[in-house]
Amino acid sequence: MDGPSLRFSPEWMPRPLQPSPWNTPQVSPLLVAKQPDLLPDVPPIPPLYLSTVARPTQEPNDIIHDFYNVAPVCFRLEGDGSVPQTVDMPLLHRSSSRPTHALAILSSLGQPPTLTAHGLSVPFDHSPIGHRPPSPSSPSSPYTPLQADPYFLPIDATLFSTKFGHDVARSLASVLPIKPASPLVRRDRSTGTQLVTLPLIPLYVPHPPSIPHLLLFGQGLPISPDQERSSDTPNYSRPTSARPPSTPSTSTLATYLLPICAIEEFPSAPAMSEIMARQCTEEALRDYVVFTQGLWRNVLLLAPTDLAIVDLARVAWNVTAEARRLRERQLTVPPSTRRPSKSPRPSQRELPALNVQYADANWLRVGEETIRLAPVPPSRRPSGPRSRKDLKS
């Protein structure tokens, strides 16, 4: 037989595999070395977008105070209504993290500030009686910027001067030494609390309630999402969070400016405005408008160096303003021009009319009459198909 015909012969056997799969030596898994990762330098896959827009449990004002290891204090003016030169803040615990200065956040929408011997003073309509300012919070309740209470915020002068382009930040950068001196710490004999004395700088802004949000995200201070909400009474012995803090992102700041339903429609600005105007209540929409507009005006004043925050504030204000315009247009449209919500019922529909002509025996038309059909009452309508027996009867 020829070579090709041997393949179809029943006596032909193929050559065995070399080596045979039945005699292949097995390698013990304990001897196999673990292969290294293909891309060891690639960071892990980030979580979903919706998981990064969770709002922290603490307000930005409390987060800033915890970061600088100081407790909030009551705002108090001098006897003549001017801003004091220094402020004493209690230390929360022994730590090397301390502020270098403090800002006196004051509203600039009322009476313009006047000059004094050591700087700017508060308008005289503010009461010099000391009071603890409420923690500036997100737009959860209506408020008027003119009635915003002044308060203190601790800062690091070097960090503040590098993150903002305001005149106060630039003046701090020009007078700061290469190695700033540590603030003075003393102990109160009556309470035993350690107090740090900080130089006080007055800062007049259009919207004081949103300044903690801008300073928190503009300076990139760390945020611990699992921190417990602090009580009204400061606890000087509370420990720090065991979980390492995370770097704040613009997505977290967006939760204070827009509702979640609008954030989910990003980056379509028209869709964000439309769903915001449709789902927000009148009070909630007014609060978002006031808060977002105030933050945008503060951004224009302080000039943060982080352009992502500037873009976010601009987009949020444009979306909120458009949502307000859509809501006002819905309220001003007369009811006659609106589309009907649902089609009319069958009994309300206009039935066609029949034009009947009469003729004589010679098929000459002698008259004409228009008959309009009347709707059948529901009680006389047949409930189902009628049989032939019913038709005969």
C-alpha positions as CSV (number, residue, x, y, z in Angstrom):
1,M,0.0,0.0,0.0
2,D,1.0,3.5,-0.6
3,G,1.6,6.1,2.1
4,P,-1.7,7.9,1.8
5,S,-3.8,4.7,1.7
6,L,-2.3,3.5,5.0
7,R,-4.2,6.2,6.9
8,F,-7.5,4.5,5.9
9,S,-6.3,1.0,6.6
10,P,-7.6,-0.6,9.9
11,E,-4.1,-2.0,10.5
12,W,-2.5,1.5,10.5
13,M,-1.7,2.9,13.9
14,P,-0.6,6.6,14.5
15,R,2.7,7.2,16.2
16,P,2.6,7.8,20.0
17,L,3.0,11.3,21.4
18,Q,6.4,12.2,22.7
19,P,6.3,12.3,25.6
20,S,3.2,10.3,26.4
21,P,0.6,12.3,28.4
22,W,0.2,9.4,30.8
23,N,3.8,9.4,31.7
24,T,4.3,13.2,32.1
25,P,5.9,13.9,35.5
26,Q,3.6,15.9,37.8
27,V,5.1,19.0,39.5
28,S,4.2,19.5,43.2
29,P,2.3,22.7,43.8
30,L,4.5,23.4,46.8
31,L,7.5,23.8,44.6
32,V,5.9,26.2,42.2
33,A,6.9,29.8,43.0
34,K,4.2,32.4,43.2
35,Q,4.2,34.6,40.1
36,P,4.6,38.3,40.7
37,D,1.8,40.7,39.7
38,L,1.9,41.8,36.1
39,L,1.4,45.5,36.9
40,P,2.5,46.1,40.5
41,D,2.6,49.9,40.2
42,V,-0.9,50.3,38.9
43,P,-3.3,51.6,41.7
44,P,-6.4,49.6,42.5
45,I,-9.6,50.2,40.6
46,P,-11.4,53.1,42.2
47,P,-14.9,52.5,43.6
48,L,-18.0,53.5,41.8
49,Y,-18.9,57.2,41.4
50,L,-22.0,57.0,43.6
51,S,-19.9,55.7,46.5
52,T,-17.7,58.7,46.4
53,V,-20.4,61.3,46.9
54,A,-21.3,60.4,50.5
55,R,-21.4,63.4,52.8
56,P,-19.2,63.2,55.9
57,T,-21.0,62.8,59.2
58,Q,-19.4,65.9,60.6
59,E,-19.9,69.4,59.5
60,P,-16.9,71.1,57.8
61,N,-16.5,73.6,60.7
62,D,-16.1,70.7,63.1
63,I,-13.7,68.8,60.8
64,I,-11.4,71.9,60.6
65,H,-11.3,72.3,64.3
66,D,-10.5,68.6,64.9
67,F,-7.7,68.7,62.3
68,Y,-6.0,71.6,64.1
69,N,-6.7,70.0,67.5
70,V,-8.7,73.0,68.9
71,A,-12.3,73.4,70.2
72,P,-14.7,76.0,68.9
73,V,-15.0,79.1,71.2
74,C,-17.7,81.8,71.5
75,F,-17.3,84.8,69.3
76,R,-16.7,87.9,71.4
77,L,-15.9,91.5,70.4
78,E,-14.1,94.2,72.2
79,G,-16.0,96.8,74.2
80,D,-15.9,99.3,71.4
81,G,-17.3,96.7,68.9
82,S,-13.9,96.0,67.2
83,V,-12.4,92.6,66.5
84,P,-9.8,91.6,69.1
85,Q,-6.2,91.0,68.1
86,T,-5.9,87.5,69.6
87,V,-8.2,84.6,70.5
88,D,-7.6,81.8,73.0
89,M,-8.7,78.3,71.8
90,P,-8.7,75.2,74.0
91,L,-6.6,72.3,72.9
92,L,-8.5,69.0,72.5
93,H,-5.5,66.7,73.3
94,R,-1.8,66.6,73.2
95,S,-0.7,66.7,69.6
96,S,1.8,68.5,67.4
97,S,-0.9,69.6,65.0
98,R,-1.7,73.2,66.0
99,P,-2.9,76.2,64.1
100,T,-0.8,79.4,63.6
101,H,-3.6,81.9,63.2
102,A,-7.4,82.3,63.4
103,L,-9.9,83.9,61.0
104,A,-12.8,86.0,62.3
105,I,-15.4,85.2,59.6
106,L,-17.7,88.3,59.3
107,S,-20.5,89.2,56.8
108,S,-19.7,91.9,54.2
109,L,-23.3,92.3,53.0
110,G,-24.4,94.6,55.8
111,Q,-22.8,97.9,56.8
112,P,-19.3,98.3,55.3
113,P,-16.5,97.8,57.8
114,T,-14.7,100.7,59.3
115,L,-11.0,101.1,59.9
116,T,-9.5,101.0,63.4
117,A,-6.1,101.4,64.9
118,H,-5.2,97.7,64.3
119,G,-7.4,96.8,61.3
120,L,-11.0,96.3,60.4
121,S,-13.9,96.4,62.9
122,V,-17.3,94.9,63.0
123,P,-20.3,97.0,62.1
124,F,-22.0,98.4,65.2
125,D,-25.3,96.6,64.6
126,H,-23.6,93.4,65.9
127,S,-24.0,92.9,69.6
128,P,-20.7,92.7,71.6
129,I,-22.2,90.1,73.9
130,G,-20.3,86.8,73.5
131,H,-22.2,83.9,72.1
132,R,-21.4,80.5,70.6
133,P,-22.0,80.6,66.8
134,P,-23.9,77.7,65.4
135,S,-21.8,75.4,63.2
136,P,-22.2,76.6,59.6
137,S,-24.0,73.7,58.0
138,S,-25.3,72.6,54.6
139,P,-28.5,74.0,53.2
140,S,-30.8,72.1,55.6
141,S,-32.8,75.1,56.9
142,P,-33.6,78.6,55.4
143,Y,-31.4,81.4,56.5
144,T,-30.5,84.9,55.3
145,P,-26.8,85.8,54.7
146,L,-27.3,89.2,56.4
147,Q,-28.3,87.5,59.7
148,A,-25.3,85.1,59.6
149,D,-23.4,85.0,63.0
150,P,-19.7,85.7,63.0
151,Y,-17.4,82.9,64.1
152,F,-13.7,81.8,64.4
153,L,-11.9,79.4,62.1
154,P,-8.3,78.1,62.9
155,I,-5.9,78.1,60.0
156,D,-2.3,77.4,59.2
157,A,-1.0,80.6,57.7
158,T,1.5,78.9,55.3
159,L,-1.2,76.5,53.9
160,F,-3.8,79.3,53.7
161,S,-1.5,81.6,51.8
162,T,-0.6,79.0,49.2
163,K,-4.1,77.8,48.5
164,F,-5.9,81.1,48.1
165,G,-5.2,84.4,46.2
166,H,-7.1,86.8,48.5
167,D,-5.4,89.9,49.8
168,V,-5.3,88.4,53.3
169,A,-3.6,85.3,52.0
170,R,-1.0,87.3,50.0
171,S,-0.3,89.6,53.0
172,L,0.2,86.6,55.2
173,A,2.7,85.1,52.7
174,S,4.6,88.4,52.6
175,V,5.0,88.8,56.4
176,L,5.5,85.1,57.4
177,P,9.1,84.2,58.4
178,I,10.8,81.2,56.9
179,K,10.2,79.2,60.1
180,P,7.0,80.4,61.8
181,A,7.2,80.5,65.6
182,S,4.9,78.1,67.5
183,P,1.8,79.7,69.1
184,L,1.8,80.4,72.8
185,V,0.3,77.6,74.9
186,R,-0.8,78.3,78.5
187,R,-2.9,76.4,81.1
188,D,-6.1,77.9,82.6
189,R,-5.8,77.6,86.4
190,S,-9.5,77.6,87.0
191,T,-10.4,74.7,84.6
192,G,-7.0,73.1,84.0
193,T,-7.5,73.4,80.2
194,Q,-4.6,74.1,77.9
195,L,-5.2,77.2,75.8
196,V,-3.4,78.3,72.6
197,T,-3.3,82.0,71.9
198,L,-3.7,82.7,68.1
199,P,-3.4,86.0,66.2
200,L,-6.8,86.9,64.9
201,I,-7.4,88.1,61.3
202,P,-10.8,89.6,60.3
203,L,-12.1,88.3,57.0
204,Y,-15.3,89.8,55.5
205,V,-17.0,87.6,53.0
206,P,-20.4,87.7,51.2
207,H,-21.6,84.4,52.6
208,P,-20.1,83.3,56.0
209,P,-22.0,79.9,56.2
210,S,-20.2,78.4,53.2
211,I,-16.6,79.5,54.2
212,P,-15.9,76.3,56.2
213,H,-16.8,74.3,53.1
214,L,-14.5,76.4,50.9
215,L,-11.6,76.3,53.4
216,L,-11.9,72.5,54.0
217,F,-11.9,71.5,50.3
218,G,-9.7,74.4,49.1
219,Q,-6.9,73.5,51.5
220,G,-7.2,69.8,51.0
221,L,-7.7,68.9,54.7
222,P,-8.2,65.2,55.3
223,I,-11.7,63.9,56.0
224,S,-12.6,60.9,58.1
225,P,-16.0,59.5,56.8
226,D,-16.7,57.4,59.9
227,Q,-16.2,60.2,62.4
228,E,-19.1,60.6,64.9
229,R,-21.0,63.8,64.9
230,S,-19.7,66.0,67.7
231,S,-22.2,67.2,70.3
232,D,-22.9,70.9,71.2
233,T,-20.7,70.6,74.3
234,P,-17.0,70.3,73.3
235,N,-15.4,67.1,74.6
236,Y,-11.7,67.9,75.2
237,S,-10.8,64.2,75.8
238,R,-12.3,62.7,72.7
239,P,-9.9,60.5,70.8
240,T,-9.1,60.8,67.1
241,S,-10.5,58.5,64.5
242,A,-8.7,55.1,64.2
243,R,-9.4,54.9,60.5
244,P,-6.9,56.9,58.4
245,P,-8.5,60.0,56.9
246,S,-9.1,60.4,53.2
247,T,-8.3,63.3,50.9
248,P,-11.4,65.4,50.1
249,S,-12.7,65.4,46.5
250,T,-14.9,67.7,44.5
251,S,-17.5,64.9,44.5
252,T,-17.9,65.3,48.2
253,L,-18.2,69.0,47.9
254,A,-20.9,68.6,45.3
255,T,-23.2,66.9,47.9
256,Y,-23.5,70.2,49.7
257,L,-24.3,72.2,46.5
258,L,-26.7,69.9,44.6
259,P,-29.1,67.0,45.5
260,I,-28.1,63.5,44.7
261,C,-30.7,63.3,41.9
262,A,-29.0,66.1,40.1
263,I,-25.5,64.7,40.7
264,E,-26.5,61.5,39.0
265,E,-27.3,63.3,35.8
266,F,-23.8,64.8,35.5
267,P,-22.4,65.9,33.1
268,S,-25.6,66.9,31.4
269,A,-26.4,70.3,32.9
270,P,-29.9,70.7,31.3
271,A,-30.9,67.3,32.8
272,M,-29.5,68.3,36.2
273,S,-31.5,71.5,36.2
274,E,-34.7,69.8,35.0
275,I,-34.7,67.0,37.6
276,M,-33.7,69.5,40.3
277,A,-36.7,71.7,39.4
278,R,-39.0,68.8,39.3
279,Q,-38.1,66.9,42.5
280,C,-37.0,69.6,44.9
281,T,-39.5,71.3,47.1
282,E,-39.9,75.1,47.1
283,E,-38.0,75.4,50.4
284,A,-35.2,73.0,49.4
285,L,-34.7,74.7,46.1
286,R,-34.5,78.1,47.8
287,D,-31.9,76.8,50.2
288,Y,-29.8,75.4,47.4
289,V,-30.0,78.6,45.5
290,V,-28.9,80.8,48.5
291,F,-26.1,78.4,49.5
292,T,-24.7,77.7,46.1
293,Q,-24.8,81.4,45.1
294,G,-23.0,82.3,48.4
295,L,-20.3,79.8,47.8
296,W,-19.8,81.0,44.3
297,R,-19.4,84.6,45.5
298,N,-16.9,83.4,48.1
299,V,-14.9,81.6,45.4
300,L,-14.7,84.8,43.4
301,L,-13.5,86.7,46.5
302,L,-10.9,84.2,47.9
303,A,-9.7,82.9,44.5
304,P,-8.7,79.3,45.4
305,T,-5.8,77.9,43.4
306,D,-7.6,74.6,42.9
307,L,-9.3,75.1,39.6
308,A,-11.5,72.0,40.1
309,I,-13.3,73.7,43.0
310,V,-13.8,76.8,40.8
311,D,-15.3,74.8,38.0
312,L,-17.5,72.8,40.4
313,A,-18.8,76.0,42.1
314,R,-19.5,77.6,38.7
315,V,-21.4,74.5,37.3
316,A,-23.4,74.1,40.5
317,W,-24.5,77.7,40.5
318,N,-25.4,77.6,36.8
319,V,-27.4,74.4,37.3
320,T,-29.2,75.8,40.4
321,A,-30.0,79.1,38.8
322,E,-31.5,77.3,35.7
323,A,-33.5,75.1,38.0
324,R,-34.9,78.2,39.7
325,R,-35.8,79.7,36.3
326,L,-37.6,76.5,35.3
327,R,-39.6,76.4,38.5
328,E,-40.6,80.1,38.1
329,R,-41.7,79.4,34.5
330,Q,-43.8,76.5,35.6
331,L,-45.6,78.7,38.1
332,T,-46.2,81.6,35.6
333,V,-47.6,79.5,32.7
334,P,-51.4,79.8,32.6
335,P,-53.4,76.6,33.0
336,S,-55.0,77.0,29.6
337,T,-51.7,76.6,27.8
338,R,-50.6,73.5,29.7
339,R,-51.1,70.1,28.2
340,P,-53.9,68.0,29.6
341,S,-52.6,65.4,32.1
342,K,-54.8,62.6,30.7
343,S,-57.2,62.0,27.8
344,P,-60.9,62.7,28.3
345,R,-63.3,59.8,29.2
346,P,-65.3,58.1,26.4
347,S,-68.5,59.7,27.7
348,Q,-66.9,63.2,27.3
349,R,-65.8,62.7,23.7
350,E,-67.8,64.5,21.0
351,L,-69.7,62.0,18.9
352,P,-70.0,62.4,15.1
353,A,-73.2,63.9,13.5
354,L,-75.3,62.2,10.7
355,N,-76.7,64.2,7.8
356,V,-80.0,62.5,6.8
357,Q,-81.8,63.4,3.5
358,Y,-85.4,62.6,2.8
359,A,-86.8,61.7,-0.8
360,D,-90.1,61.0,-2.3
361,A,-91.2,58.1,-4.5
362,N,-89.5,59.6,-7.5
363,W,-86.2,60.0,-5.6
364,L,-86.5,63.7,-5.5
365,R,-85.0,65.2,-2.4
366,V,-87.6,67.0,-0.3
367,G,-85.7,67.6,3.0
368,E,-82.5,67.3,4.9
369,E,-81.9,66.9,8.7
370,T,-78.8,66.6,10.8
371,I,-79.0,64.0,13.6
372,R,-76.4,64.0,16.4
373,L,-75.7,60.7,18.1
374,A,-76.2,60.5,21.8
375,P,-73.9,58.4,24.1
376,V,-75.3,55.2,25.4
377,P,-75.7,55.2,29.2
378,P,-73.4,52.8,31.1
379,S,-76.4,51.0,32.5
380,R,-77.7,50.0,29.0
381,R,-74.3,49.0,27.5
382,P,-73.9,45.3,26.9
383,S,-71.5,43.6,29.3
384,G,-70.2,41.1,26.8
385,P,-70.7,39.6,23.3
386,R,-74.3,38.8,22.6
387,S,-75.3,35.4,21.3
388,R,-77.4,34.7,18.2
389,K,-80.4,33.7,20.4
390,D,-80.3,37.1,22.2
391,L,-80.3,38.8,18.8
392,K,-83.4,36.9,17.7
393,S,-85.3,37.7,20.8
